[in-house]
Structures are given as structure tokens and as C-alpha cells.
Amino acid sequence: MAQATIRVGEVTVTAVSDGILKSSLDCILGLAPDECARLAGCAYDAPVWLPVYAYLFDLPGRRILVDAGSGTKMQPTLGALPNALRAIGAPPESIDTILLTHLHPDHANGLIDADGRANFPNAELILHQQESRFYLERDANDGDNERVRRTLVASKQATAPYRGRIRTVADGEALPGVSAHLQPGHTPGHTCWLLQSGNDQLLIWGDIVHLPSVQVPRPDAALVFDVDPALSPQSRAKVFDWVARERIPVAGAHMPAPGFATIARQGGGFAYAAGP
């Protein structure tokens, strides 16, 4: 899959494909099946293929990656990120920093190879302290569903080779020109990363949206993958309002190609347009 590149001030940003994730419309909560199918433009029982992107910030003397892909154990159509980085001249060992939007497997399992070794041997991991507390700093309890329990195990395995190279942050600047913005619901520490360079900005919003055709016209549509499906639509609505008001381009792991978009107000809701 071709990699799209844009400029944000002095920073080159590339959407790097990890492959495609097979999903389905029955993961959507709060909408009737016929409404889901109408918005998605496909039969309700048809497979839905979601892109999986990571984002490379290429600065003089420094390379930053947002999210790490899915690894090789989820689906056979995933796990392409390491070779995709090599193909654009940014091999995994050249990555200095990985900013994690959250620790779900399709964003964090790619931290390690099939043998559990670090795919990014020279990288520091940065994630929100809320995400670390929920997935890395505790054991499962009676209130955790099976999906959360699996992620607790997987996230500890994926980050194990990076112990001593993990930094947690609160909201605010984490690196020069890059700030963390907690938008919880999908996970407790789900984080949007705002890149600012000169007069330009770009928001990498993680999983604020999985299916733009459905969740942009219906921000209230939650997913079975949301740890808090009542809170995630609230965060989505806040982010939509923010980026539309301030005209901030956005990027997200599951956006259609090219992996960049804009959100604008339209009537009483919002409209999505692919491209920066």
C-alpha cells in the first residue's frame, strides 16, 4: 500500500500502513442494523476492512512513530509495518520515540516480533499515565470483561522488552512541539497527539473514529471495543468540535487512504473529507 506524506511546518509526516484489519458492522453499538448498513454502504453482514496506520514524524536527527501496528499474531493481513518502514528508508532501529495512543493490540502488539523481542530496539515508549495505570500497573479484577483481560496480558507482553525505556505523561507537552490530549472512553488513557510546527498543526487522534462513514454523521455510535461506551461518544464529539473550530487536520489509525482528513461543520453535524 502506498504511503502518503504531508508537511506540518518543518516536519514530514508519513502514514505508514501496517495492513488491513477485518471487522464487521455488528461491532457498532447504539445503531439499528439497517442504519449501520445504510451509512457504511454495504450489507450489514458483509466484512468491513479497516486500514491500520502508524504515523512517522521525520525531523532532522530524530524519528518519532505514533503507534506500532498490530504485529504478526492478530490477522494474516496485518504486521507489515516494520518492512513498510524499511521501504521508505526509516528502518525500525532508526526510531527514537514511539508515542502510543493506547494499548489495544492493533496499536501496540507490533512493538514486539513473533519471539517477543523488541521491533524497535532503540525507541523510548511514551504513553499517558492513565493508560499505563489501567493496563500496565495492575492485575485483572472482577470488573474487567474478557476483552480487557486479554489486553492486560497482551499489553504487558508487548511492552516488556522496553522496561526502563517507558515514560508516562499527563496532558501537555511530551516532546518539543508534540503534546498529549487525553480523550478517554475507548480506553481510560486513550490519547490524541497534537503536532505543532510553525503555524501548522496535525492531530493524530488514534481511535476517536473507526468507521468515518458511520461515526462522523453519528458520533453517538460506540463500539464493542470501547472500555467505556458511554464516554467514548462524548470524547468523539469534543474532538470533532475542536478540530472543526480550529481547522486542525487529523490523522487516525483506521482512516481510509490516504490516512489524513479534515472535519468541518455541516448543518447541525459534521462532514469528513479525505486528505489534509
C-alpha positions in Angstrom: 0.0 0.0 0.0 1.4 3.4 -0.9 2.4 5.6 2.0 1.0 9.2 2.0 3.3 12.0 3.2 2.4 15.6 4.2 4.4 18.5 5.7 3.4 20.1 9.0 5.6 23.1 9.3 9.1 21.8 9.3 8.1 18.2 10.0 7.5 15.5 7.4 4.6 13.2 8.4 4.0 9.8 6.7 1.1 7.5 7.1 2.7 4.1 7.2 0.5 1.1 6.6 0.6 -2.0 8.8 -2.1 -3.7 6.6 -5.8 -4.1 6.9 -8.0 -5.4 9.7 -11.1 -7.5 9.1 -14.0 -6.3 11.2 -17.8 -6.2 10.9 -20.7 -3.8 11.4 -22.0 -5.8 14.4 -19.2 -4.2 16.5 -21.2 -0.9 16.4 -23.4 -0.1 19.4 -26.4 2.1 19.5 -27.5 2.0 15.9 -30.0 -0.3 14.2 -28.5 -2.7 11.7 -30.3 -1.1 8.7 -28.9 2.3 9.7 -25.4 0.9 10.0 -25.7 -0.7 6.6 -27.0 2.5 5.0 -24.3 4.7 6.4 -21.5 2.2 5.7 -22.7 1.5 2.2 -22.6 -2.3 2.5 -24.7 -5.2 3.7 -24.8 -5.5 7.5 -23.3 -9.0 7.4 -20.5 -8.1 4.9 -16.9 -8.0 6.1 -15.6 -4.5 6.8 -11.9 -3.9 6.1 -10.2 -1.2 8.3 -6.8 0.3 7.4 -4.2 0.2 10.2 -1.8 3.1 10.1 1.1 4.3 12.2 2.5 7.8 11.7 6.1 8.7 11.2 7.3 12.2 12.2 10.7 12.7 10.4 12.7 15.5 11.9 16.3 16.4 11.5 18.2 13.9 13.6 15.1 12.4 15.1 12.3 9.9 14.1 9.1 9.6 16.1 6.4 7.0 15.4 2.8 7.2 16.6 1.6 3.7 17.4 3.4 0.5 16.5 1.0 -1.6 14.4 -0.6 -5.0 15.1 2.3 -7.4 15.0 2.0 -10.8 13.3 -0.4 -12.7 15.6 -3.7 -11.0 15.0 -4.6 -11.5 11.3 -2.6 -12.5 8.3 -3.3 -9.2 6.6 -1.5 -7.3 9.4 2.1 -6.9 10.6 3.5 -5.1 7.6 4.8 -2.0 9.5 8.5 -3.0 10.0 9.0 -3.8 6.3 7.0 -0.7 5.3 9.3 1.5 7.4 12.3 -0.1 5.8 10.9 0.5 2.4 10.7 4.3 3.0 14.2 4.4 4.5 13.2 4.6 8.1 14.0 1.1 9.5 12.7 0.2 12.9 16.1 0.5 14.6 16.2 4.2 13.5 13.0 5.1 15.5 13.9 7.1 18.6 10.5 7.5 20.2 7.1 5.8 20.0 4.0 7.7 21.1 1.2 5.3 21.9 -2.4 6.5 21.5 -3.5 3.5 23.6 -2.6 -0.1 24.2 -5.1 -2.1 22.2 -3.4 -4.9 20.3 -3.8 -3.3 16.8 -1.8 -0.4 18.1 0.7 -2.0 20.4 1.3 -5.7 19.6 3.7 -4.5 16.8 6.1 -3.4 19.5 7.4 -7.0 19.5 8.2 -9.7 17.0 6.9 -13.3 17.0 9.6 -14.2 19.5 8.7 -11.4 21.9 11.8 -9.3 21.0 11.6 -5.5 20.6 10.9 -4.5 17.0 12.2 -1.0 17.9 15.3 -1.7 19.9 16.4 2.0 20.3 13.0 3.5 21.0 11.6 5.1 24.1 7.9 4.5 24.6 5.7 7.4 25.7 2.1 6.9 26.8 -0.5 8.6 29.0 -0.2 7.9 32.7 -3.9 6.9 32.8 -3.3 4.2 30.1 -0.3 2.8 32.0 -2.2 2.7 35.3 -5.1 0.8 33.6 -3.2 -1.8 31.5 0.4 -1.9 32.8 0.3 -1.2 36.5 -2.4 -3.6 37.8 -3.8 -7.1 37.5 -7.2 -8.1 36.3 -10.2 -7.7 38.7 -13.8 -8.8 38.9 -15.0 -5.8 37.0 -12.9 -6.5 33.9 -14.6 -8.1 30.9 -12.8 -10.8 28.8 -11.6 -8.2 26.2 -10.0 -6.1 28.9 -8.4 -9.2 30.5 -6.8 -10.2 27.2 -5.5 -6.7 26.6 -4.0 -6.6 30.1 -1.9 -9.7 29.2 -1.0 -8.6 25.7 0.0 -5.0 26.7 2.3 -6.3 29.4 3.9 -8.7 26.9 4.3 -6.1 24.2 6.0 -3.6 26.4 8.1 -6.0 28.4 11.3 -5.5 26.3 11.0 -1.8 26.8 11.1 -1.7 30.6 13.4 1.1 31.6 12.5 2.9 28.4 8.9 3.7 29.1 7.8 7.3 30.1 4.3 8.2 31.2 3.0 11.7 30.8 0.0 13.8 31.8 -1.8 16.2 29.4 0.6 18.8 27.9 3.9 18.9 26.0 5.6 15.5 26.0 8.3 16.4 23.4 9.1 19.8 21.7 6.1 20.5 19.5 4.2 17.4 20.5 1.5 17.4 23.2 -0.8 14.8 24.8 -4.5 15.3 24.9 -6.4 12.7 27.0 -9.7 11.7 25.3 -10.9 8.7 27.3 -13.7 6.2 26.6 -12.2 3.9 24.0 -9.7 3.2 26.8 -9.2 5.0 30.0 -5.9 6.6 28.8 -6.8 7.0 25.1 -4.6 9.9 23.9 -4.6 12.2 20.9 -1.2 13.6 20.0 -1.1 17.2 18.6 1.9 18.1 16.4 2.6 21.8 16.1 5.4 23.2 13.8 5.4 26.9 12.8 1.8 27.8 12.0 0.8 24.3 11.2 -0.9 21.6 13.3 -1.9 18.0 12.9 -3.9 15.9 15.4 -3.2 12.1 15.4 -6.4 11.0 17.1 -5.9 7.3 17.5 -9.3 5.6 17.6 -11.6 8.5 18.0 -13.1 7.1 14.8 -13.0 3.6 13.4 -15.6 4.0 10.6 -15.8 7.6 9.3 -18.8 6.8 7.2 -20.8 5.8 10.3 -19.3 7.7 13.2 -18.9 11.1 11.6 -22.6 11.5 10.9 -23.4 9.6 14.1 -20.8 10.5 16.7 -23.0 8.7 19.3 -22.2 5.3 17.7 -20.0 3.5 20.2 -18.1 0.2 19.6 -17.9 -3.1 21.5 -14.2 -2.4 21.8 -14.8 0.8 23.9 -13.9 0.2 27.5 -16.5 2.9 28.4 -19.0 3.0 25.5 -20.9 5.8 27.2 -17.9 8.1 27.5 -16.3 7.4 24.1 -19.0 9.3 22.1 -18.5 12.3 24.4 -14.8 12.4 23.6 -15.5 12.0 19.9 -18.0 14.9 19.9 -15.4 17.1 21.8 -12.7 16.3 19.3 -14.9 16.9 16.3 -15.9 20.3 17.7 -12.2 21.2 18.5 -10.7 20.3 15.1 -13.6 21.8 13.1 -13.5 25.0 15.1 -9.7 25.4 14.8 -9.4 23.8 11.4 -6.9 21.2 12.5 -6.2 18.4 10.0 -6.5 14.9 11.6 -5.0 11.5 11.1 -6.1 8.2 12.6 -5.2 4.6 12.6 -8.3 3.4 10.8 -8.9 6.2 8.4 -9.4 5.4 4.7 -6.4 6.2 2.4 -4.5 8.5 2.5 -4.8 8.3 6.3 -5.3 12.1 6.7 -8.6 14.1 6.7 -10.4 17.2 7.7 -13.6 17.6 9.8 -15.9 20.5 9.2 -19.3 21.6 10.5 -22.2 20.8 8.2 -25.7 21.7 9.2 -26.2 20.5 12.7 -23.4 17.9 12.5 -20.0 17.3 10.9 -18.6 16.3 7.5 -15.5 14.3 6.7 -13.1 14.9 3.8 -10.2 12.7 3.0 -6.8 14.4 2.6 -5.1 17.1 4.7 
